[in-house]
Amino acid sequence: MTDLLLPPPDRTGLIAVGRLPMRAITRAAEIDLDGDWDFQLADGWDAKLGSDWRRVQVPSLWTMSSEVDRPHYTNVAMPFRETPPDVPEHNPVGVYRRSVDLAPQPDRRIILHVGAAEGHLRAAVNGMVAGTSTDSHLAAEFDITGLVRAGGNVVELAVAKWSAAAYIEDQDHWWQSGLSRSIWIYSLPEIALADVVAHADFDPATRQGTLTVTASTTGLDQLDEHRHTVRVTVLDEEHEAPVSARADHPVMPENGGDRSRRPEPQMPEDFWDSVGLTAAGAQIPARFADLAQRLADAVLPGPAAGTTTISLDGLDVPPWSAERPHLTRIRVQLLDGDGTVVDETEPRVGFRRVEVTGRDLLVNGERVLIQGVNRHDFDPRTGRVMSRQRMRDEVSLLKRFNFNAIRTSHYPNDPYLLDLCDEMGLYVVDEADVEGHGFSSTLADDPRFREQIVGRVARMVQRDRNHPSVIAWSLGNETGYGASHDAAAAWVRRADPTRPLHYEGAIMFDWHGGHAATDIVCPMYPSFPALEAFVRDERADRPLIACEYAYSQGNSTGGLAEYWKLFESRPGLQGGFIWEFMDHTLDPNGDGRYRYGGDFGDEPNDGATVANGLVFPDLTPKPAMYEARGIFSPVRIVSDATAASIGRIRLRNRRHFADLSDLRLKARVETRDGATDAVPLALADLGPQSERTIELPADIVDRLRRTDALALSLAVTTAEDSPWAPAGTELAVHQVVLPRPSRVLPAVWGRVRVDDHGDLRHPLLAAPPRLALWRALTDNDGSFMLDQRFVRSGFFHLEVKDVRVRQRDSATAVTLHYRTAFDEPVEHRRTITGTGAGRYMFTEHVTLPEGTNDGLRVGMRLDLAEGFDHAQWVGLGPWENYPDRDSSALLGRWSAAIDDLAVPYTLPQENGTRGGVDTLELGGPAGTARFDSREPLFANVSRYTVDQLEAADHWWRLPASTATIVHLDIAHRGAGTAKLGPDTRPAHRLTGRTYSWTWHMALDRRSHIGRRADP
């Protein structure tokens, strides 16, 4: 084997050489090439290979383990300074080699399948180039029949990091390189099925299915005569049709040259008129009819040679939907003239119809709401190398959290994922591997990239068009809008008219434009006023489904419930895809220390923007995921506390196709002392999109009428095992919250002593209660669009300038005058009253500077002595919640270890707050600390101070801590999505200047771990 690296025939990567056409047929591996390969990282295509080969596993990305070529994260900009189509002079090439024994058969072709190569792939066998490919997230196949020999063969796959095609793979993700999907070899007979396209339609009016199967072949299109047929078996019935043979191109007969006798007339006068009349849809004169039909049969194109189509209608089949994903396996066989099967495939189909009618996207005639999320192929240990178990776990998690759709951002995902979506039930917007974000204003009109853009869209359609889960084709992402998009759209509309098109770039600057390239108005991060305006606009003629919204970087996803109030109540709005499913922080060493942009020495980079998911990379749901779970629940309570108090609740089935027979409901009462035992509810037949009132058991009603009752909780669980969840899996918990009277605080006992600073001292207080106006900025708080609003407030630093203490007969009055970082005044007046030994009542009054119209928090911070490890509270829980992200949080009595209250966002920031808290008790070896308030507060118990959180750049870099820092806020700002999208809604901003509240603190050095609070 030569030590010279064979370069590809085309170094630009814009032309695929020797790559076979994409197809929908899945071919099984005959020789699995996954496993150990020899690997060497060369400096470029012209490099000479050395002798230093090392063993690596395939599939894998060399950037996940290389010490010299590491992962590189950018969002928009390319990671180098060149412009299209140029690439950096330094262009690493990963060379993979392995030997494989083959036994070629004279009547069979040998195909090399490369599942995906991230970069510019050049495949060679025995030192001869087989072909090239640069479509990094679709398979490339090469016919290597003429390159192999009996016995040992050397397969070499070389992948260059950069090519011109990289400019349209500029996704908001890590730049990685290597072989990311499986490699194998299979063989085919000389005459075989080339592809099978199965269109399984369902008519919602007749409730019957139609199946159209078009089969194409190889080896038959050049034969003038043959007796091959295709047989389709569906629902235990066989249907057979001949494969078309080669036909000569039709020609018009010539006039004879013999004038020795008068020629007979063959054509009526003015017969040519019939051609135009036919095209015009006009009636053809009777004298032309027979001849016109014979001429049409002779001249008009017939079926392509080597193909056949079998159409079946009136099929009694259940429809496919995400709620009821019924699949039907069909068998398609190619038979020779003797009836012998020479090739076959068995695809699964789902009978369903997708259409856009006016402002509605319809599935099987129903206007479905898209409860979607954007998804990348990603594993923190391996990059975009996915195991089947990982993909199954992801789809199962999405189903358990009531999502019904994914957008394959921003490339076709692993084909096994679509199999899972077919099987388990998820709608898919399938997106082409086209993103030219860094040069989005030019690439779509650059003729050098036309074939790449159109070809990538077409190859995606050709691979995935048999999947019922795919309900729309996306032309790509963030590549502007140009001629190549219109060309790609035209190709798709011709090749697959059964699905609508989706492309955000076509409507980015005009929601009423771009009709040539998108059938769906699919904006990114739409504001609430914009959505309302679109609904009212008479020009709106398509459904609006946000391709990205509810941006979820760090502590985020505020306002999701408000989005859904609009989606469920406004015509033309049909949901969208949250950005995004998972944090894409990497953990190459498996040490749990997630890395983001810059952690690998990658410059330039976009830092922690890669951490913007609803789940952590290990698939642990974040609190925002639970917020979505409740909003997306198949069941919703639509009655109030008054109805519950008389023993009734009204339920709505939010599904579009399925009843609730596969679910179970259990009711319990949340009280100040904890939850009662759950009681099953008889769930009468409740059809899709319908409502029904059900009676509550008498003991539940009795408990609801007690003074300590807080809420009625209704748990929704699965009734039986499914592919994505065992029986009993909780899908949601809904509540009817009862009227909540103000807490009665202990009676006043007398005044207390404070020091000269106005501070209360106690052995359990490491730092006394002090005014706090600042939280560790979230990603959203620091958004460019907020223009440093909170920093400009100066609230991150409060300096006491004056303290006045006055002792009254029954209370101690303290007035503190602060100056902010920018020397503006803040006044804090408080009255402290004793209510017993170690027990204190605080009445607080805070006045903020003139002109204050927004803030982060208003409340008290105190530090407890070491020795506290457990928390109990009455309020919203059990997970973290904020004013604009609490619609799925539950009112009740909750408990947790203090260490478990935090949410470890990779970039440390405000986290762990719970709202609606009127009782908080902390316990441990040091004793107990209990806090009560007349009105609910926002409570936060943390091991870290605000300063510590803001100073750290990774959660795992925070030092181990046994401190207990308590924040009790009368006001706390919502989370919002301002990093990329709407800010926190005005109702959840801190717009006031003055705040007043009363709270109580009880400190006891005796340990009462786990003791319940008094009601």
NORVEN-V535830 format. One record per residue. N is the residue number from 1. OMEGA is omega in whole degrees, -180 to 180 (999 if undefined). D_CENTER is the distance of its C-alpha to the mean C-alpha in whole Angstrom. Layout:
# NORVEN-V535830
N|OMEGA|D_CENTER  N|OMEGA|D_CENTER
This chain:
# NORVEN-V535830
1|-178|45  2|175|46  3|177|45  4|179|43  5|-180|40  6|178|40  7|176|38  8|178|36  9|178|38  10|-175|36  11|-179|34  12|-175|32  13|-179|30  14|-180|29  15|175|31  16|-178|31  17|174|34  18|-179|35  19|-179|31  20|178|31  21|176|29  22|-178|26  23|178|26  24|179|24  25|174|27  26|179|26  27|-179|29  28|179|29  29|169|30  30|174|34  31|-179|34  32|-179|31  33|173|31  34|179|28  35|-175|30  36|173|33  37|168|33  38|-174|36  39|174|34  40|178|35  41|-178|34  42|-178|36  43|-179|36  44|-177|36  45|-177|37  46|-177|41  47|172|41  48|-178|43  49|177|41  50|-179|43  51|-175|44  52|176|41  53|174|39  54|-178|37  55|176|35  56|175|31  57|174|29  58|5|27  59|175|24  60|177|23  61|-176|23  62|-180|26  63|179|25  64|-178|23  65|-177|27  66|175|29  67|-176|31  68|180|32  69|-171|29  70|175|26  71|-178|22  72|-177|22  73|167|19  74|-180|19  75|-176|17  76|-174|19  77|171|23  78|-178|24  79|176|25  80|-172|28  81|-177|31  82|177|32  83|-175|31  84|2|30  85|-174|31  86|179|33  87|-178|31  88|178|32  89|176|36  90|-173|35  91|-177|32  92|178|32  93|174|32  94|-177|31  95|180|33  96|178|33  97|170|36  98|177|37  99|177|39  100|177|39  101|-180|42  102|176|42  103|-176|45  104|176|44  105|-174|46  106|-176|48  107|-179|46  108|177|42  109|-178|40  110|-174|38  111|173|34  112|-178|32  113|175|28  114|-172|26  115|175|22  116|176|21  117|-180|23  118|-176|21  119|-179|24  120|-175|27  121|168|28  122|-179|32  123|178|33  124|176|37  125|179|39  126|176|42  127|180|42  128|-176|42  129|177|38  130|180|36  131|-177|34  132|177|31  133|175|27  134|177|25  135|-161|22  136|-175|20  137|170|17  138|-178|19  139|171|23  140|180|26  141|-177|29  142|175|33  143|-176|36  144|-177|38  145|-176|41  146|-177|43  147|-173|42  148|178|43  149|177|46  150|-179|47  151|-174|46  152|177|44  153|178|42  154|175|40  155|179|36  156|176|35  157|178|32  158|-177|32  159|176|29  160|-178|29  161|-174|27  162|168|27  163|178|28  164|-180|28  165|179|25  166|-178|23  167|176|23  168|170|21  169|-175|19  170|179|18  171|174|15  172|-174|13  173|177|14  174|167|17  175|-180|19  176|-178|21  177|177|23  178|180|24  179|-169|24  180|177|20  181|-168|21  182|179|24  183|176|27  184|177|30  185|172|33  186|-180|34  187|-179|37  188|171|37  189|-180|41  190|174|42  191|-173|42  192|171|38  193|175|35  194|179|33  195|176|30  196|176|30  197|-177|28  198|177|28  199|-179|27  200|-176|27  201|176|27  202|-180|28  203|-178|30  204|180|29  205|-178|33  206|-177|35  207|178|32  208|-178|33  209|174|31  210|-180|32  211|175|31  212|-179|32  213|176|32  214|-179|33  215|172|34  216|-174|35  217|169|37  218|177|39  219|-179|42  220|-172|44  221|179|43  222|-178|46  223|178|48  224|-179|51  225|172|51  226|-177|49  227|-180|49  228|178|45  229|173|43  230|178|40  231|177|39  232|177|36  233|179|36  234|-179|34  235|176|35  236|176|38  237|-178|40  238|180|40  239|-171|41  240|179|42  241|180|43  242|174|44  243|-177|43  244|179|44  245|177|46  246|179|47  247|177|49  248|178|51  249|-178|50  250|178|52  251|178|55  252|179|58  253|179|61  254|174|64  255|179|67  256|180|70  257|-177|73  258|178|76  259|-179|78  260|176|81  261|-176|80  262|178|78  263|178|74  264|177|73  265|180|70  266|-172|67  267|179|65  268|176|65  269|180|66  270|180|63  271|-179|61  272|179|58  273|-176|57  274|180|56  275|180|53  276|180|52  277|179|53  278|-179|50  279|-179|47  280|-178|48  281|-179|48  282|179|52  283|-179|54  284|177|56  285|-175|60  286|-176|61  287|180|63  288|-163|60  289|-175|57  290|-178|58  291|180|59  292|180|55  293|179|54  294|178|55  295|179|54  296|179|51  297|-176|51  298|-171|52  299|-175|50  300|-178|47  301|176|44  302|179|44  303|179|41  304|179|40  305|178|42  306|-179|41  307|171|38  308|178|39  309|176|37  310|-179|37  311|-179|36  312|177|36  313|-179|36  314|-177|37  315|179|35  316|-175|35  317|173|31  318|-179|28  319|173|25  320|169|22  321|179|19  322|180|16  323|179|18  324|-173|21  325|180|20  326|179|24  327|178|24  328|178|27  329|176|28  330|177|31  331|178|33  332|-176|34  333|172|37  334|-177|39  335|173|43  336|-176|46  337|179|49  338|-180|51  339|179|48  340|178|46  341|179|42  342|177|42  343|179|38  344|175|35  345|-177|31  346|178|30  347|171|26  348|179|25  349|173|24  350|-178|23  351|180|25  352|-179|23  353|176|24  354|-180|21  355|172|23  356|179|23  357|-177|26  358|-177|27  359|-177|24  360|166|22  361|-175|20  362|168|21  363|-177|21  364|176|24  365|-177|25  366|177|23  367|-177|21  368|174|18  369|-176|16  370|177|12  371|-165|10  372|177|7  373|175|3  374|-176|2  375|169|4  376|162|7  377|-178|10  378|171|11  379|-174|14  380|-179|16  381|-170|19  382|-177|19  383|-180|17  384|173|15  385|-172|17  386|170|16  387|178|18  388|180|18  389|178|18  390|179|15  391|178|13  392|178|15  393|-180|14  394|-179|10  395|178|11  396|179|13  397|179|12  398|178|9  399|-179|12  400|178|14  401|168|12  402|170|13  403|179|9  404|-176|11  405|171|8  406|168|5  407|-174|6  408|-177|7  409|-15|8  410|-178|10  411|176|13  412|179|13  413|178|12  414|-176|14  415|178|16  416|178|16  417|178|13  418|174|14  419|180|17  420|178|15  421|174|13  422|-172|17  423|-174|18  424|176|16  425|169|15  426|172|12  427|-176|12  428|163|10  429|-174|11  430|-171|12  431|-180|12  432|-180|15  433|-179|16  434|170|18  435|178|17  436|-169|20  437|-177|19  438|-180|22  439|-173|25  440|-178|23  441|-173|26  442|-167|28  443|-175|26  444|176|26  445|179|29  446|-176|30  447|179|32  448|-178|32  449|-176|28  450|-177|28  451|178|29  452|-177|26  453|-180|23  454|-178|25  455|180|25  456|176|21  457|-178|20  458|-179|23  459|175|22  460|180|19  461|-178|20  462|179|23  463|-164|21  464|-171|19  465|176|21  466|-178|22  467|178|19  468|-179|19  469|-179|15  470|-178|15  471|177|16  472|175|15  473|175|16  474|-177|15  475|-180|17  476|-173|15  477|168|14  478|176|17  479|-178|20  480|178|22  481|-177|24  482|-175|26  483|-179|29  484|177|26  485|178|24  486|178|26  487|179|28  488|180|24  489|179|24  490|179|27  491|-178|27  492|-179|24  493|178|26  494|-175|29  495|-178|27  496|180|25  497|-175|26  498|-179|24  499|177|21  500|178|20  501|-177|19  502|171|16  503|-176|17  504|-177|16  505|-177|19  506|-178|21  507|-173|21  508|-177|20  509|180|24  510|-179|25  511|180|23  512|-178|26  513|174|26  514|-176|25  515|-178|25  516|-172|26  517|180|23  518|176|20  519|-177|21  520|171|18  521|-168|18  522|-175|15  523|173|15  524|171|14  525|-179|14  526|176|17  527|-180|20  528|176|21  529|179|24  530|178|23  531|179|21  532|-180|25  533|180|27  534|-180|25  535|-176|25  536|-173|29  537|-179|29  538|180|32  539|-177|30  540|-175|27  541|180|27  542|176|23  543|175|20  544|176|18  545|-175|14  546|180|12  547|174|10  548|176|9  549|179|11  550|-178|11  551|-165|11  552|178|11  553|180|13  554|-180|16  555|-166|17  556|176|15  557|173|13  558|178|17  559|-179|18  560|-179|15  561|179|18  562|173|19  563|-174|17  564|170|17  565|177|21  566|-177|21  567|-175|18  568|-176|20  569|-175|24  570|178|24  571|178|24  572|177|22  573|-171|19  574|176|16  575|-178|13  576|-175|10  577|179|6  578|171|6  579|-8|6  580|-173|4  581|-166|4  582|166|7  583|180|10  584|174|12  585|-173|15  586|177|18  587|-173|20  588|-178|23  589|180|25  590|-178|24  591|179|25  592|-180|23  593|-174|23  594|-177|20  595|175|20  596|-175|19  597|-178|20  598|-178|24  599|179|25  600|-177|26  601|-176|28  602|179|26  603|-7|27  604|179|26  605|180|23  606|167|20  607|-173|20  608|177|18  609|179|15  610|-179|13  611|-174|13  612|-177|10  613|175|8  614|178|9  615|174|10  616|-177|13  617|178|13  618|178|15  619|172|13  620|-179|15  621|170|13  622|178|14  623|179|16  624|178|13  625|178|11  626|174|15  627|178|15  628|-179|12  629|-179|14  630|-180|17  631|-176|16  632|-176|14  633|176|17  634|-178|19  635|175|22  636|173|24  637|-178|27  638|176|29  639|-172|32  640|-176|33  641|179|35  642|178|39  643|-179|38  644|-178|37  645|176|40  646|170|42  647|-179|40  648|168|37  649|179|34  650|-176|32  651|174|29  652|172|26  653|-177|24  654|-179|21  655|-179|21  656|-175|22  657|-170|23  658|171|24  659|-177|26  660|-176|26  661|180|28  662|-177|26  663|174|25  664|179|28  665|175|28  666|-179|30  667|173|32  668|178|33  669|175|35  670|179|34  671|178|37  672|-180|38  673|180|39  674|-177|36  675|173|34  676|176|37  677|-180|36  678|-179|34  679|178|35  680|176|34  681|175|34  682|-177|35  683|178|32  684|179|34  685|-179|33  686|-174|30  687|-178|29  688|177|26  689|180|25  690|-178|29  691|177|30  692|175|33  693|178|35  694|-178|36  695|176|38  696|176|38  697|-175|40  698|-178|43  699|175|42  700|-180|39  701|179|41  702|-179|43  703|178|41  704|-176|39  705|180|43  706|-175|44  707|-179|44  708|-179|41  709|180|38  710|-173|35  711|168|33  712|178|32  713|179|29  714|180|28  715|178|26  716|-179|24  717|176|24  718|-177|23  719|-176|27  720|180|27  721|175|25  722|178|22  723|-176|20  724|180|17  725|173|20  726|177|23  727|179|26  728|179|26  729|180|22  730|179|21  731|180|19  732|169|20  733|179|23  734|-177|24  735|161|27  736|-177|30  737|-179|32  738|174|35  739|-172|37  740|-179|38  741|176|41  742|179|41  743|174|42  744|-177|46  745|-177|47  746|180|50  747|-180|53  748|-178|54  749|-180|57  750|-179|58  751|-178|57  752|179|56  753|174|56  754|179|54  755|-176|55  756|178|56  757|-178|52  758|-175|52  759|174|50  760|179|50  761|178|50  762|-179|50  763|180|50  764|179|46  765|172|45  766|174|44  767|-174|44  768|178|45  769|179|43  770|179|42  771|177|40  772|180|37  773|-171|35  774|170|32  775|175|29  776|-172|27  777|172|25  778|174|22  779|-180|19  780|-180|20  781|-178|23  782|-177|24  783|175|22  784|-176|24  785|178|24  786|170|26  787|178|29  788|-177|30  789|-174|31  790|175|31  791|-180|33  792|177|35  793|-178|36  794|-175|37  795|179|36  796|177|35  797|176|39  798|179|41  799|179|45  800|179|48  801|-177|51  802|178|53  803|176|53  804|-179|55  805|177|56  806|179|58  807|175|60  808|-178|60  809|-175|62  810|-176|59  811|174|56  812|-180|55  813|-179|54  814|174|52  815|179|51  816|175|49  817|-180|49  818|166|46  819|179|45  820|179|42  821|-179|41  822|168|42  823|173|45  824|-172|44  825|170|46  826|180|44  827|176|46  828|175|46  829|179|48  830|173|48  831|-179|51  832|-179|51  833|176|53  834|176|53  835|-178|53  836|-179|54  837|180|54  838|-177|51  839|-170|50  840|174|49  841|180|48  842|170|46  843|-171|46  844|173|44  845|-177|45  846|176|43  847|-178|43  848|-176|41  849|174|43  850|178|44  851|178|41  852|178|38  853|175|35  854|179|32  855|-176|31  856|178|29  857|168|31  858|-178|35  859|-178|36  860|171|38  861|173|37  862|178|39  863|177|40  864|175|41  865|178|43  866|177|42  867|175|42  868|-176|39  869|-174|36  870|-180|35  871|169|34  872|179|34  873|171|33  874|-176|34  875|-180|31  876|-179|27  877|-6|25  878|-176|25  879|175|21  880|177|21  881|-178|21  882|-172|22  883|180|24  884|176|21  885|-178|19  886|-177|21  887|179|21  888|175|20  889|-171|22  890|177|25  891|-180|29  892|174|31  893|-174|33  894|177|31  895|180|31  896|169|30  897|-180|31  898|179|31  899|-177|29  900|-179|26  901|-178|26  902|171|24  903|-170|21  904|175|21  905|-173|18  906|172|19  907|-174|21  908|-178|23  909|176|23  910|-179|24  911|169|23  912|-179|24  913|172|26  914|-180|26  915|176|28  916|-174|30  917|173|32  918|174|36  919|177|37  920|178|36  921|179|38  922|-177|38  923|179|40  924|-180|41  925|-178|44  926|-177|45  927|179|45  928|174|43  929|-177|42  930|-178|41  931|179|40  932|178|40  933|179|40  934|179|41  935|-178|38  936|178|35  937|169|33  938|-175|30  939|177|31  940|178|30  941|-171|31  942|172|30  943|-173|32  944|175|31  945|175|33  946|-180|31  947|180|33  948|179|32  949|-178|28  950|-178|29  951|-175|31  952|178|28  953|175|26  954|180|24  955|-175|24  956|175|26  957|174|28  958|-179|29  959|174|33  960|-175|33  961|173|35  962|178|37  963|175|37  964|-179|36  965|-175|35  966|171|35  967|174|34  968|-171|35  969|171|34  970|179|35  971|-180|32  972|-176|29  973|176|26  974|-177|23  975|180|20  976|177|19  977|-168|16  978|176|19  979|175|18  980|-179|16  981|-177|17  982|173|19  983|172|21  984|-179|22  985|-176|24  986|-178|28  987|-177|28  988|172|26  989|-179|28  990|-173|31  991|-177|34  992|175|37  993|-177|40  994|-179|41  995|179|40  996|178|42  997|-179|42  998|179|43  999|-174|42  1000|178|44  1001|177|44  1002|-178|46  1003|-177|46  1004|-178|48  1005|172|49  1006|-177|49  1007|177|46  1008|-176|45  1009|176|41  1010|179|40  1011|-180|42  1012|177|41  1013|175|41  1014|179|44  1015|999|43
